[in-house]
Amino acid sequence: MNEENQQSIDALLPPCPEEPQESDCYGSGCSPCVFDIYHLQLIEWQKQCNEIRCNERCRSETTDTESDKPLLSQIKFSPFQLLSVQQHTHDTFIYSFQAVRASSEQDLRSHDIKYTHVKEPLDIKVGQHLIMRYNIDENQNGFLTRAYTPISDLKSSRMGQFEVLIKLYEHGKMSKYIQNLKENDIVEWRGPFGNFKYVPNSYRHLLIFCAGTGIAPMYPIAKFIVENDSDETFVQMLFACKSFEDILFRDEMQQLALYWNFSAVIFLSRVESPLQSQARYGEIIRKGKMDKSVIHEHLAGKTLQRVLVLICGTKSFNKDMINYVKQIGVQDENIHLF
């Protein structure tokens, strides 16, 4: 592979995890250390980079026709048309996209290209994420990328569609771009990425710890399990957010709670009114944050070798949760960090 091709591939690789500073470690012997977490993230990043390079080598050796090309690629950005936007909470929205194919091989960002819908399967597994790209200057020399997790079910995926939950930030560059998107606009995506692989009935209990938009990969995983009649895994979701207005997938969690093998506890860190005044029937809502006692409560009495722990949230949240479950005795192979 020549130098030009190598540079082209390197430009598509995911960003390297940010190495923590010495000041980020308090030297108190906490486990896992921020440097341990960085090491795990670095290993996962290297795996993804190797997979992308391998796929590119295989792709360069083949000459697929336009109809044979996959709708999604880890290497090349593909066009998707925005079908709809639905407000979910006060600052989050659900964006629906449809796979399309361009009528020519011109630049996908050109406004002169015509697109046709392609209702073919997308190879997206639950828990995987995609990368959106946005051109930040008119000369198309600079791009901004963000990763989002599809939340739609496999039925939509088979029709070339997917949905993502996106939180918009007031001063965010990508948020400004997304906020200005209109129906039928073309948006570029590539992927999927992520090494989470779920095999039904591999564990007796699936224990989920998530915070904020970290619930995005967890909801489709939980839904995938409970809707499988042959999967007898118990799913427990512990979800942390600030207030009632920040509860994501609230309706959806109530629907999942109708299944015998799903339960959820919502932790609100900033709530002043009595919980009973806004809690819905059947909801389990607690005031405060998740701490070690909460984690111990939900792991007590379980055979830890038969428990899979999933964690997704802010860096500090992830560090705390990993620390708590490890102190209780959960092994690394039974923990998956998104």
N, C-alpha and C positions, 0 to 999 in steps of 0.2 A: 504494500500500500504506500503510495507516494505521500510526500509531506503535505500537499494541499488537501488530500482526502483525509489525512489524519487530523489536520486542523479543523476540518469540517465536522468530523465526528466529535472532537473534543468540545466544540462549541455547543453540542447537544447534550453533553453530560450534565447530570444534576449537580447543583452546587455542593462543594465539599462542606461537611459539618464544621461549624465554627468551634475552634479550639478554645476551651476555657482559659481564663487567666489565672495566675497563681492566687490573685486576690479573691477569686470565686470559691476557693477551697479554704475552709475555716480551720483545717488542721485538727479537727476534733475526732478523726477516725471514723466518721459516719460511713455507713455502707448502704447503697453504693456511693462511692465518691463521684463528684462531677467528672473527674477524669476517666473513671470506669464507664460512665454513661457515654462520654465522648468516644471512647475506644469502641464500644458496641455500635454506635452510630457510624463510625468510620468504617468498620467491617461491612456493615450493611450498604454503605455508599460504594465501597469498592466492588461488592457483589453486583450492584446495579450497573456500575460502569462497565464491568467485564461482560455483563449480559448484553448491554447495548453494543459494545464493540464486536461481540460475537455475532449478533444479529445483523450488524452492518456488513460484516465479511460475507455472511451467507447471502444477504440481499444483493451485494455487488456481483455475486457469481450467478445470479439468475436474471432473467429478462421477462418479468411478468408483463402481461398485457394490462391495460387500464382496469378491465373488469376483474382481473385476478388479484389486484393489489388489495391488501387489507385496508379496512376502513380506518383502523387505528394502527399507529406504528410508534415504537419507542424512539425511533430515529428521526422520522420526518413528521412535521406538523401537518395535520389534515384539516380540511374545512368542515365546520358544522354550522348549521343554521339555527339561530335562536327562534324557538317556537313560541315560548311564552315566559312570562315573569309573574310569579305569585308572591305577594308579601307573606312572610311566615310569622315573624315577630316585628317589634318596632325597628330593629336594625338588621334583620336577616331576610333573605329572599331566596326563593327556589327558582332556578333557571333551567328550562327544558331545552334540549338540543336534539337536532336531527342530522344524521349523517347525509352528506351530499357529495356529489362528484362534479368537478368543474368541466366545462365544455371544451377546455383547452389546457395546455400545459403552461399557461402564463402564470405570472405572480398571483398567488391566491388572494392577495390583498387588493387586487385591482377591482374597481367598481364596474368594469365592463364585462366581466365574466358572468356567464349564465350557469346556474347550478340546477341539478336535478336531485330529488330525494332518492336515497338508496336505503331500502328497508331490508337490510341484511344483518345477520348477527354481529354484535360487537363482543370481542373476547375479553370481557371484564369480569373478574371474580370479585366476590364480596370482600370488602376491606382494602381493595386496591385503589390507587388514586391516579388522576390524570393531571397534566400540566397545561395550563392556558398561557398563550403568548399574546403580548400586546406591543405594537410598535410605538415607541415613545417619541420618535421624531419623524419629520416628513421625509427625510433622506433614507429612512429604513435602515439606519446603521445601528440603532440601539433598540433593545427589546427588554420588556419587563415580563417576568414569568411568575406564576403562582400555582401551587398544587391544590387541587380540590378533589374530594372523594364523591364518586357517584352514589346517590342514595336510592336510585330507582331499582325496581325489581328486574328479574331476569326476563320477564315477558317484554318489557320495554326494550331491553338490550337486544333481544332477538329481532326487533324491528328497526334496529339502527338508532335507537334513541337512548338518552340518559338524562338524569337530572342531578344537579348539584346544589347544595346549600351554601350560600355565600353571605358572610357578614360584611357589611359596608362600613368603612371607617371615614369619618368626616374629612380628614386630611390625607387619606391614602391615595397614592398615585393609581394603583390598580383599581381601587374602589371608584375613583372618578371615571375611569374608562368604563367599568362595568355599569355604573349608574346611568351612563349616557347611551347604553346599548338599547336598540329598538328591535321589535319583532322583525324577523327575516334577515337581520344582520348576520354576517359571516364571522365566526370566531374560530381561531386556530387552536387545536388541541393535539397532544401526543401522549402516548402511554399504551397500556396501563403499567404502573409500577407498584412494587410492594411484594414482599415474600410471604405474606400470611396465607397459609393453606389450611383450610378446615376440613376434617374428615368426620362425618357424622358418627356419633357414639364413641369417639376416641376418648372422651372424658365424661365423667359423671356430672360435673358442675363446670359451668362457664361463668366466671365472676368478672364483671366489667366495672372498671373505675374510669370515669370520664368527666371532663369539665368543659363548659362552654361549647364551642363548635367541635370539640373533641368527640362529641356524640355522633358526628357525621359518619365515621366508618363503623360505629358500633350498632346503630339502628338497623342497617341492612343485614348485618351479621346475625343479630338477634331474630329478625324477621325470617331470615333464611332457615334458621334452626327450628323455630316453633311451627312454621308452616310445613315442615317435613314430618309427616305422620310417623315415619319409621325412626326418627331421631328422638331419643328419650333423654337428651341432655337437659339438665336444669339450667336456666339462664337467670342470673341475678345481675341487675344493673344498678349501680350507684352513681348518680349523676349530680354534679355540683355546678351551681350557677348563682348569680347574685340575688335575683328577686323573681317574683312570680312572672313578671313581664319578660324575663329572660329565659323562661323554660322552653327549650326547643323540643319539637316532636311530642308535645304534650298530648294531643289527641291520639297520635300514633301509639304512644306508650300505653294509653288506656285500652286501645284495641289489642295490643300484644298481651296485656294483663288478663284478657279473656281466656287465653290459653293456660292450660294447667301447669306448664313448665316455665312460666315467665313471671318475674316480679321485679319491681323497681322501687328505689328509694331516692327521693329528690332532696338535696341539701341546699338550703338557701342561706347565703352568708350575710345578706343585707335586707332584712325584712323587719319592719317594726310592728305592723298590724298583727293581730292574732292569726295563727296559721289556719284555724278552722274557718275564718271568715272568707277565705279565698280558695281553700282546698276543695277539690272536687270529690265526689263520692268515690270511695275506693282508693284514692291516692294516699301514698305514704310520704309525708313531707316533714322534714326535720329542719330546725333552725341551727345554723352553725356550719362548721367545716368538717370534712372527713379527717379523723385522726386515727391513731393506732388502735384505740379502743373500738372504733367502728369497724375497722378492718378485721380485728380479732373476732368481733361478734359474728361477722359473716363467714369467717373461715373455721370457727369453732365447730368441732364434731365432724369435720369433713376429712376424708383421706386425701392428704395434700397431693399425693402422686396422681390422683384422679381429678385434680382441679386445674383448669387452665385460666390464667389471669390475663386479661387484656387491659391495657392502660393507654389513655390518650388525653392530653390536656396541655397546659403550659409547661415550660421546662421545670419550674419549681414544683408544680403539681406532680409531674411524672417522677421527679426525684424523690419526693416524699412517699408516693405510693409504692415505688420499688423498694425503698428503704423499709417501709412498714411490712410488706408481704415477705421480704427476705428475713426480717427479724423473727417473724412468726414461723418460718421454716419452709417457705415455698422456694423451690429450686429454680435456677436460671432457665432450664428447659421448659418450665411450666409458666413462664412469663413472656408475654409478647408486647413490646412497646411500639406504638404507631408513631 
